[in-house]
Each structure stands twice: as C-alpha cells, then as structure tokens.
Amino acid sequence: MPETIYLNGRLVSPEEALIPINDRGFLFGDAVYEVIRSYDGRLWALERHLQRLAQSLGAVDMGYVDTDEIAAALRETYAASAIPDAVVYLHISRGVAPRSHAYSRDLEPTVLITVRDMSARFAAMDPAGVAAITAPDLRWRRCDIKSTNLLPNVLAKTRAREAGVYEAILVHPDGYVTEGTSTSVFWVRGGRVCTLSLGGEVLPGITRGIVLEIARDEGLPMVEERISLDEFRKADEIFLVGTTVEVYPIISLDGEPVGSGQAGPVALQLLEAFGARVQAGDDAPR
Ligand SMILES: Cc1ncc(COP(=O)(O)O)c(C=O)c1O
C-alpha cells in the first residue's frame, strides 16, 4: 500500500512532497516528532502522543503551534490512508529561513505527516524475543524532548544491525542503563518490574507509561531506579517497550544469555495484558 503524505495543509503525492533546502528541520534538526501506531483502523494512544507533542513543542520554544489543528490533520490523513495497521509519523519543524543558528518566532512551521503500512514488519517480530548489544549513550541532556536530532541513535542502531541484533541499549557516561535507540528499556529483578525514572536522560515513552499502569493493575511490584550495566547484565529479564515493539523480550545481551535465555514470564504477562488493552481500546491518559 502506498504511503499517504500530508505536507503543510494538504495531502500530496510523493513527487510533490518536497522540503525547501532552508527548512530548519533539514539544516539543524530544529524539529520535533511523534510516532503513533494504529490497530485495526484506530489510532492508539493519540491523546497521550498529543500531550507529549505539546511538551516537546513547549520545550523547544514552539508552544505557539496549535496542537488541535495538528490533531485534526493527523486524523484526516490517517482516515485518507485507509491502512488498518499503520505507523503514523508526524514531524513539525520550526520552518524555513535563510541559514542562521538563531531563529525568529514568526516562521510558519513545516508540518509533515506520513502514514505507512507496517503490518509486514509487525508480523516479522519474533515472540521468542531478540538479541541486543550495549552502546555508549552519546546524546545530549534533554532526551525527554522528542526532537529529530537522532544522530547518536542512528549510529548506535546501525551498530546493532551490523552486529546482527535488534537494538542497542544505551549506557550513560556515568555507567547506568538509559534506554534503547528507539525503545524504552525495562528489567526484572527480585520479581520487580524496573525502569529508569524520567528525567533528561530518557524519553517519557508512551508505552513506558502504559506498561507501568498495566504492571500496577496486574499487582506486579515496580520500581523506577538506576541500574549499573554490571547489575543489568544479571537481571532476570530484560525487555524493550515502545510504540512499534509493544513489549519485546531481550534474550541475549552482548552475546550472553539474559536470565534463562528465553522470553521471561513477566514480559509475556505484560505483553498479553497490553494486547488486551489494545483490544479494549483502553488508552485514555490517566
Ligand atoms: C529514544 C526513545 N525511547 C523510547 C521510545 C519509545 O517511546 P514510545 O513508547 O512513545 O514509542 C522511543 C520511540 O521512538 C524513542 O525514540
């Protein structure tokens, strides 16, 4: 199925979808984005994504962007695509101006939305889990902003691909685990579901929030903590969570088995409960 594209107010063909060379998103990565998934014709967790978008926009001094208009464009573009199981990419750059680091607040933002059929990619996911490597976290101190400055993520993810594994799990210069290149990271030890607390080191993942809610509903003890890489390697379970992966067990890290070397019971329990919430359309912000 072809990609559906919305650019600056209208649906366009791939040939028409052109960005001026002086777009600040292109020149500086001066842009924020969201990635939203749909299940069976319904956009999942849209309100939560819009809330995070508003936070990102505010943090980069673009709080003037009308998120209601963006939401309407998202719904319209998604409806036009008629793709039941899609990934919707939304990208808002500060706009177009002759290249200069400083910006002015009167630029017209560039708004891009694409909708792609990802059902083949989702079908290719391995329920038995996947392998990961670790990589240094070379990012800046505002990883809570979902900005398009993704060079460290891109480099680390490519090292993972070259190593024949699914994801690179990033390790802060101070020695603790932060997140994956496009996923949040959870671990289980002593029966507790753990992830790093929110702050500038990680994205406030939408799926992270939903999985923590599910853990609470399931009565699983949880803790937001820092974990050193040495301790992380000894975890009973490690799993990724994110819009495109849901809950994805990591069964090997840097070539060594994680826990039993098989998808762990906590990850599988959370994945099942996540699926039930998707079926029920239970995604309202809490
Ligand atoms: C760095 C990073 N962490 C975590 C996530 C997962 O976030 P979400 O659950 O909102 O998809 C993403 C998603 O793209 C990401 O890029």
The ligand as an ORCA input file, in Angstrom:
! r2SCAN-3c Opt
* xyz 0 1
  C      14.684      7.149     22.419
  C      13.338      6.531     22.536
  N      12.963      5.981     23.699
  C      11.763      5.388     23.845
  C      10.873      5.321     22.792
  C       9.535      4.661     22.985
  O       8.562      5.639     23.125
  P       7.032      5.365     22.758
  O       6.564      4.318     23.683
  O       6.396      6.673     22.972
  O       7.017      4.912     21.343
  C      11.207      5.909     21.571
  C      10.251      5.888     20.461
  O      10.511      6.294     19.381
  C      12.460      6.523     21.441
  O      12.823      7.095     20.279
*
